[in-house]
């Protein structure tokens, strides 16, 4: 009788999942509203918090996959972890270079952080395109790490040393054609990545697959929002972040 009564008060797994989903939805909505309000009053602080969150996530991905590399049977996840480590590093530079931070000097203006943003997104989207093609394949992780280091170094030199990286933002005019076209390229590449990912979905853990799909879809939405802002403090820039 006691066990029967207890069973009446036990929550079903579906009910628990539903309540958890509702709770996280409420928390997420509250955070988004708070961040939007903050962006209207102190954009730099909003930008720092938004970027720090993405950087922490990128670093967390790297730390988890790197520390489990000896027991992981899927080198592709370690590959994406290495990629996100370098993407996160570029995003750190983007954050501190943002207009108003004055870390690199006012002479760089809004062009430098925009260049760094585009640089990071090229690295990210190409990595996501490669990821589905190497699932369940053995790769030399040391070679991958060295390649990403060299690519990142060359990209940064193209901005800070050689000054050959295309302008992405011109004061008084807004985004350059290179920046806008790049954003559409990102969306196209991410779309292809999504297609390839669906073809390999049976080889990926369902939860990991779901997170990858959501990540790519949100990234596409963000990149589209970044195609038409004029002010680096504008609303579409807020939406993109």
MODELLER restraints for C-alpha pairs under 7 A, 6 or more apart:
rsr = mdl.restraints
at = mdl.atoms
rsr.add(forms.Gaussian(group=physical.xy_distance, feature=features.Distance(at['CA:35:A'], at['CA:46:A']), mean=6.36, stdev=0.5))
rsr.add(forms.Gaussian(group=physical.xy_distance, feature=features.Distance(at['CA:38:A'], at['CA:46:A']), mean=5.88, stdev=0.5))
rsr.add(forms.Gaussian(group=physical.xy_distance, feature=features.Distance(at['CA:39:A'], at['CA:46:A']), mean=5.15, stdev=0.5))
rsr.add(forms.Gaussian(group=physical.xy_distance, feature=features.Distance(at['CA:39:A'], at['CA:238:A']), mean=6.96, stdev=0.5))
rsr.add(forms.Gaussian(group=physical.xy_distance, feature=features.Distance(at['CA:43:A'], at['CA:233:A']), mean=6.47, stdev=0.5))
rsr.add(forms.Gaussian(group=physical.xy_distance, feature=features.Distance(at['CA:48:A'], at['CA:95:A']), mean=6.34, stdev=0.5))
rsr.add(forms.Gaussian(group=physical.xy_distance, feature=features.Distance(at['CA:50:A'], at['CA:241:A']), mean=6.55, stdev=0.5))
rsr.add(forms.Gaussian(group=physical.xy_distance, feature=features.Distance(at['CA:51:A'], at['CA:95:A']), mean=6.53, stdev=0.5))
rsr.add(forms.Gaussian(group=physical.xy_distance, feature=features.Distance(at['CA:55:A'], at['CA:88:A']), mean=4.95, stdev=0.5))
rsr.add(forms.Gaussian(group=physical.xy_distance, feature=features.Distance(at['CA:55:A'], at['CA:91:A']), mean=6.76, stdev=0.5))
rsr.add(forms.Gaussian(group=physical.xy_distance, feature=features.Distance(at['CA:58:A'], at['CA:84:A']), mean=5.21, stdev=0.5))
rsr.add(forms.Gaussian(group=physical.xy_distance, feature=features.Distance(at['CA:58:A'], at['CA:85:A']), mean=6.01, stdev=0.5))
rsr.add(forms.Gaussian(group=physical.xy_distance, feature=features.Distance(at['CA:58:A'], at['CA:88:A']), mean=5.64, stdev=0.5))
rsr.add(forms.Gaussian(group=physical.xy_distance, feature=features.Distance(at['CA:59:A'], at['CA:85:A']), mean=5.62, stdev=0.5))
rsr.add(forms.Gaussian(group=physical.xy_distance, feature=features.Distance(at['CA:59:A'], at['CA:88:A']), mean=6.66, stdev=0.5))
rsr.add(forms.Gaussian(group=physical.xy_distance, feature=features.Distance(at['CA:61:A'], at['CA:81:A']), mean=5.46, stdev=0.5))
rsr.add(forms.Gaussian(group=physical.xy_distance, feature=features.Distance(at['CA:62:A'], at['CA:81:A']), mean=4.09, stdev=0.5))
rsr.add(forms.Gaussian(group=physical.xy_distance, feature=features.Distance(at['CA:62:A'], at['CA:82:A']), mean=5.86, stdev=0.5))
rsr.add(forms.Gaussian(group=physical.xy_distance, feature=features.Distance(at['CA:62:A'], at['CA:84:A']), mean=6.61, stdev=0.5))
rsr.add(forms.Gaussian(group=physical.xy_distance, feature=features.Distance(at['CA:62:A'], at['CA:85:A']), mean=5.79, stdev=0.5))
rsr.add(forms.Gaussian(group=physical.xy_distance, feature=features.Distance(at['CA:65:A'], at['CA:77:A']), mean=6.66, stdev=0.5))
rsr.add(forms.Gaussian(group=physical.xy_distance, feature=features.Distance(at['CA:65:A'], at['CA:78:A']), mean=5.21, stdev=0.5))
rsr.add(forms.Gaussian(group=physical.xy_distance, feature=features.Distance(at['CA:65:A'], at['CA:81:A']), mean=6.06, stdev=0.5))
rsr.add(forms.Gaussian(group=physical.xy_distance, feature=features.Distance(at['CA:66:A'], at['CA:78:A']), mean=6.20, stdev=0.5))
rsr.add(forms.Gaussian(group=physical.xy_distance, feature=features.Distance(at['CA:69:A'], at['CA:78:A']), mean=6.73, stdev=0.5))
rsr.add(forms.Gaussian(group=physical.xy_distance, feature=features.Distance(at['CA:74:A'], at['CA:135:A']), mean=6.78, stdev=0.5))
rsr.add(forms.Gaussian(group=physical.xy_distance, feature=features.Distance(at['CA:74:A'], at['CA:136:A']), mean=5.46, stdev=0.5))
rsr.add(forms.Gaussian(group=physical.xy_distance, feature=features.Distance(at['CA:75:A'], at['CA:136:A']), mean=6.88, stdev=0.5))
rsr.add(forms.Gaussian(group=physical.xy_distance, feature=features.Distance(at['CA:75:A'], at['CA:137:A']), mean=6.77, stdev=0.5))
rsr.add(forms.Gaussian(group=physical.xy_distance, feature=features.Distance(at['CA:75:A'], at['CA:138:A']), mean=6.14, stdev=0.5))
rsr.add(forms.Gaussian(group=physical.xy_distance, feature=features.Distance(at['CA:75:A'], at['CA:139:A']), mean=6.51, stdev=0.5))
rsr.add(forms.Gaussian(group=physical.xy_distance, feature=features.Distance(at['CA:76:A'], at['CA:131:A']), mean=6.04, stdev=0.5))
rsr.add(forms.Gaussian(group=physical.xy_distance, feature=features.Distance(at['CA:76:A'], at['CA:134:A']), mean=5.80, stdev=0.5))
rsr.add(forms.Gaussian(group=physical.xy_distance, feature=features.Distance(at['CA:76:A'], at['CA:135:A']), mean=5.24, stdev=0.5))
rsr.add(forms.Gaussian(group=physical.xy_distance, feature=features.Distance(at['CA:76:A'], at['CA:136:A']), mean=6.87, stdev=0.5))
rsr.add(forms.Gaussian(group=physical.xy_distance, feature=features.Distance(at['CA:79:A'], at['CA:141:A']), mean=6.97, stdev=0.5))
rsr.add(forms.Gaussian(group=physical.xy_distance, feature=features.Distance(at['CA:80:A'], at['CA:127:A']), mean=6.72, stdev=0.5))
rsr.add(forms.Gaussian(group=physical.xy_distance, feature=features.Distance(at['CA:80:A'], at['CA:131:A']), mean=6.74, stdev=0.5))
rsr.add(forms.Gaussian(group=physical.xy_distance, feature=features.Distance(at['CA:82:A'], at['CA:145:A']), mean=6.43, stdev=0.5))
rsr.add(forms.Gaussian(group=physical.xy_distance, feature=features.Distance(at['CA:83:A'], at['CA:127:A']), mean=6.46, stdev=0.5))
rsr.add(forms.Gaussian(group=physical.xy_distance, feature=features.Distance(at['CA:83:A'], at['CA:148:A']), mean=6.90, stdev=0.5))
rsr.add(forms.Gaussian(group=physical.xy_distance, feature=features.Distance(at['CA:87:A'], at['CA:120:A']), mean=5.29, stdev=0.5))
rsr.add(forms.Gaussian(group=physical.xy_distance, feature=features.Distance(at['CA:87:A'], at['CA:123:A']), mean=6.54, stdev=0.5))
rsr.add(forms.Gaussian(group=physical.xy_distance, feature=features.Distance(at['CA:87:A'], at['CA:124:A']), mean=6.34, stdev=0.5))
rsr.add(forms.Gaussian(group=physical.xy_distance, feature=features.Distance(at['CA:90:A'], at['CA:116:A']), mean=6.52, stdev=0.5))
rsr.add(forms.Gaussian(group=physical.xy_distance, feature=features.Distance(at['CA:90:A'], at['CA:120:A']), mean=5.78, stdev=0.5))
rsr.add(forms.Gaussian(group=physical.xy_distance, feature=features.Distance(at['CA:91:A'], at['CA:117:A']), mean=6.76, stdev=0.5))
rsr.add(forms.Gaussian(group=physical.xy_distance, feature=features.Distance(at['CA:91:A'], at['CA:120:A']), mean=6.56, stdev=0.5))
rsr.add(forms.Gaussian(group=physical.xy_distance, feature=features.Distance(at['CA:94:A'], at['CA:113:A']), mean=4.72, stdev=0.5))
rsr.add(forms.Gaussian(group=physical.xy_distance, feature=features.Distance(at['CA:94:A'], at['CA:116:A']), mean=5.31, stdev=0.5))
rsr.add(forms.Gaussian(group=physical.xy_distance, feature=features.Distance(at['CA:94:A'], at['CA:117:A']), mean=6.03, stdev=0.5))
rsr.add(forms.Gaussian(group=physical.xy_distance, feature=features.Distance(at['CA:96:A'], at['CA:103:A']), mean=6.15, stdev=0.5))
rsr.add(forms.Gaussian(group=physical.xy_distance, feature=features.Distance(at['CA:97:A'], at['CA:103:A']), mean=6.00, stdev=0.5))
rsr.add(forms.Gaussian(group=physical.xy_distance, feature=features.Distance(at['CA:97:A'], at['CA:104:A']), mean=6.15, stdev=0.5))
rsr.add(forms.Gaussian(group=physical.xy_distance, feature=features.Distance(at['CA:97:A'], at['CA:112:A']), mean=6.70, stdev=0.5))
rsr.add(forms.Gaussian(group=physical.xy_distance, feature=features.Distance(at['CA:97:A'], at['CA:113:A']), mean=5.25, stdev=0.5))
rsr.add(forms.Gaussian(group=physical.xy_distance, feature=features.Distance(at['CA:98:A'], at['CA:110:A']), mean=6.60, stdev=0.5))
rsr.add(forms.Gaussian(group=physical.xy_distance, feature=features.Distance(at['CA:98:A'], at['CA:113:A']), mean=5.16, stdev=0.5))
rsr.add(forms.Gaussian(group=physical.xy_distance, feature=features.Distance(at['CA:99:A'], at['CA:109:A']), mean=5.85, stdev=0.5))
rsr.add(forms.Gaussian(group=physical.xy_distance, feature=features.Distance(at['CA:99:A'], at['CA:110:A']), mean=5.19, stdev=0.5))
rsr.add(forms.Gaussian(group=physical.xy_distance, feature=features.Distance(at['CA:110:A'], at['CA:169:A']), mean=6.40, stdev=0.5))
rsr.add(forms.Gaussian(group=physical.xy_distance, feature=features.Distance(at['CA:111:A'], at['CA:167:A']), mean=6.46, stdev=0.5))
rsr.add(forms.Gaussian(group=physical.xy_distance, feature=features.Distance(at['CA:111:A'], at['CA:168:A']), mean=5.79, stdev=0.5))
rsr.add(forms.Gaussian(group=physical.xy_distance, feature=features.Distance(at['CA:111:A'], at['CA:169:A']), mean=4.65, stdev=0.5))
rsr.add(forms.Gaussian(group=physical.xy_distance, feature=features.Distance(at['CA:111:A'], at['CA:170:A']), mean=6.48, stdev=0.5))
rsr.add(forms.Gaussian(group=physical.xy_distance, feature=features.Distance(at['CA:114:A'], at['CA:168:A']), mean=5.90, stdev=0.5))
rsr.add(forms.Gaussian(group=physical.xy_distance, feature=features.Distance(at['CA:114:A'], at['CA:169:A']), mean=6.56, stdev=0.5))
rsr.add(forms.Gaussian(group=physical.xy_distance, feature=features.Distance(at['CA:115:A'], at['CA:167:A']), mean=6.82, stdev=0.5))
rsr.add(forms.Gaussian(group=physical.xy_distance, feature=features.Distance(at['CA:115:A'], at['CA:168:A']), mean=5.66, stdev=0.5))
rsr.add(forms.Gaussian(group=physical.xy_distance, feature=features.Distance(at['CA:125:A'], at['CA:186:A']), mean=6.18, stdev=0.5))
rsr.add(forms.Gaussian(group=physical.xy_distance, feature=features.Distance(at['CA:125:A'], at['CA:189:A']), mean=6.51, stdev=0.5))
rsr.add(forms.Gaussian(group=physical.xy_distance, feature=features.Distance(at['CA:125:A'], at['CA:190:A']), mean=6.17, stdev=0.5))
rsr.add(forms.Gaussian(group=physical.xy_distance, feature=features.Distance(at['CA:128:A'], at['CA:193:A']), mean=6.18, stdev=0.5))
rsr.add(forms.Gaussian(group=physical.xy_distance, feature=features.Distance(at['CA:129:A'], at['CA:189:A']), mean=6.69, stdev=0.5))
rsr.add(forms.Gaussian(group=physical.xy_distance, feature=features.Distance(at['CA:129:A'], at['CA:190:A']), mean=6.85, stdev=0.5))
rsr.add(forms.Gaussian(group=physical.xy_distance, feature=features.Distance(at['CA:129:A'], at['CA:193:A']), mean=4.68, stdev=0.5))
rsr.add(forms.Gaussian(group=physical.xy_distance, feature=features.Distance(at['CA:132:A'], at['CA:196:A']), mean=5.92, stdev=0.5))
rsr.add(forms.Gaussian(group=physical.xy_distance, feature=features.Distance(at['CA:132:A'], at['CA:197:A']), mean=5.41, stdev=0.5))
rsr.add(forms.Gaussian(group=physical.xy_distance, feature=features.Distance(at['CA:132:A'], at['CA:200:A']), mean=6.74, stdev=0.5))
rsr.add(forms.Gaussian(group=physical.xy_distance, feature=features.Distance(at['CA:158:A'], at['CA:164:A']), mean=5.26, stdev=0.5))
rsr.add(forms.Gaussian(group=physical.xy_distance, feature=features.Distance(at['CA:158:A'], at['CA:165:A']), mean=5.28, stdev=0.5))
rsr.add(forms.Gaussian(group=physical.xy_distance, feature=features.Distance(at['CA:159:A'], at['CA:165:A']), mean=5.37, stdev=0.5))
rsr.add(forms.Gaussian(group=physical.xy_distance, feature=features.Distance(at['CA:167:A'], at['CA:176:A']), mean=6.80, stdev=0.5))
rsr.add(forms.Gaussian(group=physical.xy_distance, feature=features.Distance(at['CA:168:A'], at['CA:175:A']), mean=5.84, stdev=0.5))
rsr.add(forms.Gaussian(group=physical.xy_distance, feature=features.Distance(at['CA:168:A'], at['CA:176:A']), mean=5.08, stdev=0.5))
rsr.add(forms.Gaussian(group=physical.xy_distance, feature=features.Distance(at['CA:168:A'], at['CA:178:A']), mean=6.33, stdev=0.5))
rsr.add(forms.Gaussian(group=physical.xy_distance, feature=features.Distance(at['CA:168:A'], at['CA:179:A']), mean=4.92, stdev=0.5))
rsr.add(forms.Gaussian(group=physical.xy_distance, feature=features.Distance(at['CA:169:A'], at['CA:175:A']), mean=4.51, stdev=0.5))
rsr.add(forms.Gaussian(group=physical.xy_distance, feature=features.Distance(at['CA:169:A'], at['CA:176:A']), mean=5.54, stdev=0.5))
rsr.add(forms.Gaussian(group=physical.xy_distance, feature=features.Distance(at['CA:170:A'], at['CA:176:A']), mean=6.85, stdev=0.5))
rsr.add(forms.Gaussian(group=physical.xy_distance, feature=features.Distance(at['CA:174:A'], at['CA:230:A']), mean=4.60, stdev=0.5))
rsr.add(forms.Gaussian(group=physical.xy_distance, feature=features.Distance(at['CA:174:A'], at['CA:231:A']), mean=6.81, stdev=0.5))
rsr.add(forms.Gaussian(group=physical.xy_distance, feature=features.Distance(at['CA:175:A'], at['CA:230:A']), mean=6.54, stdev=0.5))
rsr.add(forms.Gaussian(group=physical.xy_distance, feature=features.Distance(at['CA:180:A'], at['CA:227:A']), mean=5.12, stdev=0.5))
rsr.add(forms.Gaussian(group=physical.xy_distance, feature=features.Distance(at['CA:183:A'], at['CA:223:A']), mean=5.61, stdev=0.5))
rsr.add(forms.Gaussian(group=physical.xy_distance, feature=features.Distance(at['CA:183:A'], at['CA:224:A']), mean=6.75, stdev=0.5))
rsr.add(forms.Gaussian(group=physical.xy_distance, feature=features.Distance(at['CA:183:A'], at['CA:227:A']), mean=6.37, stdev=0.5))
rsr.add(forms.Gaussian(group=physical.xy_distance, feature=features.Distance(at['CA:187:A'], at['CA:220:A']), mean=5.21, stdev=0.5))
rsr.add(forms.Gaussian(group=physical.xy_distance, feature=features.Distance(at['CA:187:A'], at['CA:223:A']), mean=6.84, stdev=0.5))
rsr.add(forms.Gaussian(group=physical.xy_distance, feature=features.Distance(at['CA:190:A'], at['CA:216:A']), mean=6.41, stdev=0.5))
rsr.add(forms.Gaussian(group=physical.xy_distance, feature=features.Distance(at['CA:190:A'], at['CA:220:A']), mean=6.94, stdev=0.5))
rsr.add(forms.Gaussian(group=physical.xy_distance, feature=features.Distance(at['CA:194:A'], at['CA:213:A']), mean=6.70, stdev=0.5))
rsr.add(forms.Gaussian(group=physical.xy_distance, feature=features.Distance(at['CA:201:A'], at['CA:209:A']), mean=6.59, stdev=0.5))
rsr.add(forms.Gaussian(group=physical.xy_distance, feature=features.Distance(at['CA:222:A'], at['CA:239:A']), mean=6.92, stdev=0.5))
rsr.add(forms.Gaussian(group=physical.xy_distance, feature=features.Distance(at['CA:222:A'], at['CA:240:A']), mean=4.08, stdev=0.5))
rsr.add(forms.Gaussian(group=physical.xy_distance, feature=features.Distance(at['CA:222:A'], at['CA:241:A']), mean=6.65, stdev=0.5))
rsr.add(forms.Gaussian(group=physical.xy_distance, feature=features.Distance(at['CA:223:A'], at['CA:240:A']), mean=6.48, stdev=0.5))
rsr.add(forms.Gaussian(group=physical.xy_distance, feature=features.Distance(at['CA:225:A'], at['CA:236:A']), mean=5.44, stdev=0.5))
rsr.add(forms.Gaussian(group=physical.xy_distance, feature=features.Distance(at['CA:225:A'], at['CA:237:A']), mean=6.77, stdev=0.5))
rsr.add(forms.Gaussian(group=physical.xy_distance, feature=features.Distance(at['CA:225:A'], at['CA:239:A']), mean=6.47, stdev=0.5))
rsr.add(forms.Gaussian(group=physical.xy_distance, feature=features.Distance(at['CA:225:A'], at['CA:240:A']), mean=5.08, stdev=0.5))
rsr.add(forms.Gaussian(group=physical.xy_distance, feature=features.Distance(at['CA:226:A'], at['CA:236:A']), mean=6.47, stdev=0.5))
rsr.add(forms.Gaussian(group=physical.xy_distance, feature=features.Distance(at['CA:226:A'], at['CA:237:A']), mean=5.97, stdev=0.5))
rsr.add(forms.Gaussian(group=physical.xy_distance, feature=features.Distance(at['CA:226:A'], at['CA:240:A']), mean=5.80, stdev=0.5))
rsr.add(forms.Gaussian(group=physical.xy_distance, feature=features.Distance(at['CA:229:A'], at['CA:236:A']), mean=5.69, stdev=0.5))
rsr.add(forms.Gaussian(group=physical.xy_distance, feature=features.Distance(at['CA:229:A'], at['CA:237:A']), mean=6.30, stdev=0.5))
